[in-house]
Amino acid sequence: MYNIKNQIFNELSKTQKSMLCSSLRAIVKNSPNVDITSLYDNFIDDERYYLEINNPHFEFLDKYLEREDFRHEALLYMKECRKYYDYKKSQEPIIQAQKAFEKKKREFLKEVKMGHEKPTKKQLYYYDRLCKKYNIEKKELISKLEARNEIDKIIKEHEKDNLYGF
């Protein structure tokens, strides 16, 4: 798509070319199931209409709309945009799988890090209070991970008891 962009609309200034390409790309992106030629025809019809009512989106297109080389270049760019978005859509499952893998990896690394750090004062205090509340014998907590797991275990055990009214 970017190689084609350098080869088309060379008569336009950089800003004009950028505006036009951005608009064409948005049209293709927003209508993934519509044929490229009909998208182009709708774009041209809209631009002619706006030129007739003296409110054009692209004033500089007035002299280009009827030219065959403009049509060819616009269609070429729109087809490349369609290829790009189709490819991007086909890659979506792979990207989602990579994101899920990275999330699991971050969680694993977080737990490894927690396994090497001392428990916080809050964790120790909360664990101490839970042990007193439920008459549980306290263990020596070595890491944040162990403290978190012990606290979760106590809460889950006694949550069940509280649910059933014991």
C-alpha positions as CSV (number, residue, x, y, z in Angstrom):
1,M,0.0,0.0,0.0
2,Y,2.8,2.4,0.9
3,N,4.8,1.6,-2.3
4,I,1.8,2.4,-4.4
5,K,1.2,5.7,-2.5
6,N,4.5,7.0,-3.7
7,Q,3.6,6.2,-7.4
8,I,0.2,7.8,-7.6
9,F,-1.3,11.3,-7.6
10,N,2.1,12.9,-8.3
11,E,0.5,16.0,-9.7
12,L,-1.0,16.8,-6.2
13,S,0.9,18.5,-3.4
14,K,1.9,16.4,-0.4
15,T,-1.0,17.7,1.7
16,Q,-3.6,17.2,-1.1
17,K,-2.3,13.7,-1.7
18,S,-2.4,12.8,2.0
19,M,-6.0,14.1,2.4
20,L,-7.2,12.2,-0.7
21,C,-5.5,9.0,0.3
22,S,-6.8,9.2,3.8
23,S,-10.3,9.7,2.5
24,L,-10.1,6.8,0.0
25,R,-8.6,4.6,2.7
26,A,-11.5,5.4,5.1
27,I,-14.0,4.7,2.4
28,V,-12.5,1.3,1.8
29,K,-12.2,0.5,5.5
30,N,-15.8,1.4,6.3
31,S,-17.3,-0.7,3.4
32,P,-15.4,-4.0,3.5
33,N,-18.1,-5.9,1.5
34,V,-18.7,-3.4,-1.3
35,D,-17.0,-3.6,-4.7
36,I,-14.1,-1.2,-5.2
37,T,-15.4,0.3,-8.5
38,S,-18.8,1.0,-6.9
39,L,-17.0,2.7,-4.0
40,Y,-15.0,4.8,-6.4
41,D,-18.1,5.7,-8.4
42,N,-19.9,6.8,-5.2
43,F,-16.9,8.8,-4.2
44,I,-16.8,10.6,-7.6
45,D,-20.6,11.2,-7.5
46,D,-20.3,12.7,-4.0
47,E,-17.4,14.9,-5.1
48,R,-19.3,16.1,-8.2
49,Y,-22.3,16.9,-6.1
50,Y,-20.3,18.9,-3.6
51,L,-18.5,20.8,-6.4
52,E,-21.9,21.7,-7.9
53,I,-23.2,23.2,-4.6
54,N,-19.9,25.0,-4.1
55,N,-19.0,23.1,-1.0
56,P,-16.3,20.6,-2.1
57,H,-14.4,18.4,0.2
58,F,-11.4,18.6,-2.2
59,E,-11.4,21.7,-4.2
60,F,-8.3,20.6,-6.1
61,L,-10.1,17.6,-7.6
62,D,-12.2,19.6,-9.9
63,K,-9.8,19.3,-12.8
64,Y,-8.9,15.6,-12.0
65,L,-12.3,14.0,-11.7
66,E,-12.8,13.3,-15.4
67,R,-9.3,12.1,-16.1
68,E,-8.8,8.4,-16.8
69,D,-5.3,8.3,-15.2
70,F,-6.9,9.7,-11.9
71,R,-9.5,6.9,-12.0
72,H,-6.8,4.3,-12.6
73,E,-4.6,5.6,-9.8
74,A,-7.5,5.9,-7.3
75,L,-8.8,2.4,-8.1
76,L,-5.3,1.0,-7.8
77,Y,-4.9,2.6,-4.4
78,M,-8.3,1.5,-3.2
79,K,-7.5,-2.1,-4.2
80,E,-4.3,-2.0,-2.3
81,C,-6.2,-0.7,0.7
82,R,-8.7,-3.5,0.4
83,K,-5.8,-6.0,0.3
84,Y,-4.3,-4.4,3.4
85,Y,-7.5,-4.6,5.4
86,D,-8.3,-8.1,4.3
87,Y,-4.8,-9.2,5.3
88,K,-5.2,-7.4,8.6
89,K,-8.5,-9.1,9.2
90,S,-7.1,-12.5,8.4
91,Q,-4.3,-11.9,11.0
92,E,-6.7,-11.0,13.8
93,P,-6.8,-14.6,15.3
94,I,-3.0,-14.7,15.4
95,I,-2.8,-11.3,17.0
96,Q,-5.4,-12.3,19.6
97,A,-3.5,-15.5,20.4
98,Q,-0.3,-13.5,20.8
99,K,-2.1,-11.1,23.2
100,A,-3.4,-14.0,25.3
101,F,0.0,-15.6,25.4
102,E,1.7,-12.3,26.4
103,K,-1.0,-11.8,29.1
104,K,-0.3,-15.3,30.5
105,K,3.5,-14.6,30.4
106,R,3.1,-11.4,32.3
107,E,1.0,-13.1,35.0
108,F,3.6,-15.9,35.3
109,L,6.4,-13.4,35.6
110,K,4.5,-11.4,38.1
111,E,4.0,-14.6,40.2
112,V,7.7,-15.5,39.9
113,K,8.6,-12.0,41.1
114,M,6.1,-12.2,44.0
115,G,7.7,-15.6,44.9
116,H,11.0,-13.9,45.6
117,E,9.8,-10.8,47.5
118,K,8.9,-10.6,51.2
119,P,5.3,-10.3,52.1
120,T,4.1,-6.7,52.8
121,K,3.0,-5.4,56.2
122,K,-0.6,-5.2,54.9
123,Q,-0.5,-8.9,53.8
124,L,0.9,-10.0,57.2
125,Y,-1.6,-7.9,59.1
126,Y,-4.5,-9.2,57.1
127,Y,-3.4,-12.8,57.4
128,D,-2.9,-12.4,61.1
129,R,-6.5,-11.0,61.5
130,L,-8.0,-13.8,59.4
131,C,-6.2,-16.4,61.5
132,K,-7.5,-14.8,64.7
133,K,-11.0,-14.5,63.3
134,Y,-11.3,-18.1,62.1
135,N,-9.1,-19.7,64.9
136,I,-6.5,-20.9,62.4
137,E,-2.9,-21.7,63.3
138,K,-0.6,-19.2,61.6
139,K,2.2,-20.3,59.3
140,E,5.4,-18.4,58.6
141,L,4.9,-16.6,55.3
142,I,8.0,-16.4,53.2
143,S,6.9,-14.5,50.1
144,K,4.1,-12.3,48.7
145,L,2.9,-15.2,46.6
146,E,2.6,-17.5,49.5
147,A,0.8,-14.8,51.6
148,R,-1.6,-14.1,48.7
149,N,-2.4,-17.8,48.3
150,E,-2.9,-18.4,52.0
151,I,-5.2,-15.4,52.3
152,D,-7.2,-16.6,49.3
153,K,-7.4,-20.1,50.6
154,I,-8.8,-18.9,54.0
155,I,-11.3,-16.6,52.4
156,K,-12.5,-19.3,50.0
157,E,-12.9,-21.9,52.8
158,H,-14.8,-19.6,55.1
159,E,-16.8,-18.0,52.3
160,K,-18.4,-21.4,51.6
161,D,-19.2,-21.8,55.3
162,N,-20.8,-18.3,55.3
163,L,-22.9,-19.1,52.2
164,Y,-24.4,-22.2,53.7
165,G,-24.9,-20.6,57.2
166,F,-22.5,-22.7,59.2
